[in-house]
Amino acid sequence: MSPKDKPLVWLHGEIKTPPLSPEARLEAGFLLRRLQRGDNLGMPHSRPMPTIGRGCHELRINDVGGTWRVIHRIDTDAIVILEVFAKKTQTTPNYVIETCRQRLKEYDNA
């Protein structure tokens, strides 16, 4: 890791095999490394999530058994990981959005 790379701050979740396939885990790691280096990711890899907060996005990881999402916020000094979950529907569940908002509030007030 270069000294210029932003660290990952894990508030919740993890990326491991299982439940992710080895290929999906590698893709997630590759995309997170790009974020750490300051790359701007767009579709199909990343989508903004303004309903959670400013600077929030979801990484979209396709896997054999479905899709995974990594909800994160890009700060000036870090990539803050809010949630990792298997997405089963087209919309993000409300409880995920609310939980991520609460985690950000607690993180920002710490």
C-alpha positions as CSV (number, residue, x, y, z in Angstrom):
1,M,0.0,0.0,0.0
2,S,1.4,3.4,-1.0
3,P,1.5,6.1,1.7
4,K,-0.8,8.1,-0.6
5,D,-3.5,5.4,-0.5
6,K,-6.5,6.1,1.7
7,P,-7.0,3.5,4.4
8,L,-10.2,1.4,4.7
9,V,-12.2,2.1,7.8
10,W,-14.5,-0.9,8.5
11,L,-17.6,0.0,10.5
12,H,-19.4,-3.2,9.6
13,G,-19.2,-6.3,7.4
14,E,-16.3,-8.2,5.9
15,I,-15.4,-9.7,2.6
16,K,-14.4,-13.3,2.8
17,T,-14.8,-16.7,1.2
18,P,-17.3,-18.1,2.0
19,P,-19.9,-16.6,1.6
20,L,-18.4,-14.8,-1.4
21,S,-16.8,-16.9,-4.1
22,P,-13.1,-16.5,-4.4
23,E,-13.6,-14.6,-7.7
24,A,-16.1,-12.2,-6.2
25,R,-13.8,-11.6,-3.2
26,L,-10.9,-10.8,-5.5
27,E,-13.1,-8.4,-7.6
28,A,-14.2,-6.7,-4.4
29,G,-10.6,-6.3,-3.2
30,F,-9.5,-5.0,-6.6
31,L,-12.3,-2.4,-6.6
32,L,-11.6,-1.3,-3.1
33,R,-7.9,-0.9,-3.9
34,R,-8.9,1.3,-6.9
35,L,-11.0,3.5,-4.5
36,Q,-8.0,3.7,-2.1
37,R,-5.8,5.0,-4.9
38,G,-8.4,7.7,-5.7
39,D,-10.0,6.2,-8.9
40,N,-13.5,7.3,-9.6
41,L,-15.6,4.2,-10.3
42,G,-18.8,4.4,-12.3
43,M,-21.4,2.0,-13.6
44,P,-21.4,-1.0,-13.7
45,H,-19.0,-1.2,-10.7
46,S,-20.3,1.6,-8.5
47,R,-23.5,3.7,-8.1
48,P,-24.0,6.8,-5.9
49,M,-26.2,6.4,-2.9
50,P,-27.3,9.9,-2.0
51,T,-30.2,8.5,0.1
52,I,-27.6,7.4,2.6
53,G,-25.4,10.5,2.5
54,R,-23.1,12.8,0.6
55,G,-20.2,10.8,-0.9
56,C,-21.9,7.5,-0.3
57,H,-21.8,4.7,-3.0
58,E,-22.4,1.0,-3.4
59,L,-19.9,-1.3,-5.0
60,R,-21.7,-3.9,-7.1
61,I,-20.1,-7.3,-7.1
62,N,-21.6,-10.1,-9.2
63,D,-21.2,-13.6,-7.9
64,V,-22.2,-17.1,-8.8
65,G,-25.2,-17.2,-6.4
66,G,-26.3,-13.5,-6.8
67,T,-24.9,-10.1,-6.2
68,W,-23.1,-8.4,-3.3
69,R,-23.1,-4.8,-2.3
70,V,-20.4,-2.9,-0.4
71,I,-21.9,0.4,0.9
72,H,-19.1,3.0,1.5
73,R,-18.4,6.7,1.8
74,I,-15.4,8.3,0.2
75,D,-13.9,10.8,2.7
76,T,-10.8,12.9,2.0
77,D,-8.7,10.8,4.3
78,A,-10.3,7.3,4.2
79,I,-12.8,4.9,2.5
80,V,-15.5,4.2,5.2
81,I,-17.1,0.8,4.8
82,L,-20.7,0.9,6.2
83,E,-22.2,-2.5,5.1
84,V,-21.6,-5.6,3.1
85,F,-24.7,-7.6,2.1
86,A,-26.2,-9.9,-0.5
87,K,-28.7,-8.0,-2.6
88,K,-31.9,-10.0,-3.4
89,T,-34.1,-7.3,-4.9
90,Q,-33.8,-4.3,-7.3
91,T,-34.0,-1.8,-4.4
92,T,-31.8,-1.4,-1.4
93,P,-33.8,-2.5,1.7
94,N,-34.8,0.4,3.9
95,Y,-33.2,-1.2,7.0
96,V,-29.8,-1.1,5.2
97,I,-30.2,2.5,4.4
98,E,-31.2,3.5,7.9
99,T,-28.5,1.4,9.5
100,C,-25.9,3.0,7.3
101,R,-27.1,6.5,8.1
102,Q,-26.9,5.7,11.8
103,R,-23.4,4.3,11.5
104,L,-22.3,7.4,9.7
105,K,-23.8,9.6,12.3
106,E,-22.0,7.7,15.1
107,Y,-18.7,7.7,13.1
108,D,-18.9,11.5,12.4
109,N,-19.7,12.3,16.1
110,A,-16.9,10.1,17.4
